[in-house]
C-alpha cells in the first residue's frame, strides 16, 4: 500500500486519540501509519530508559 493510503490501518489496538496522533505524525513525516507507530514507540521507549537512569 502506498504511503498515506486511506485504506491503510494501524495494526495495533490503541485508543482513538492515540490513533489520531499516530496518523497525524505519519502524514506529517510522509511514512506509513505502521512505520509511524514503530518510530513513536521507539522514541517513547528511549525516553523511558533515560528516565530510569
PyMOL commands that set and color helices and strands:
alter all, ss='L'
color gray80, all
select helices_A, chain A and resi 16-29+33-52
alter helices_A, ss='H'
color red, helices_A
deselect
rebuild
show_as cartoon
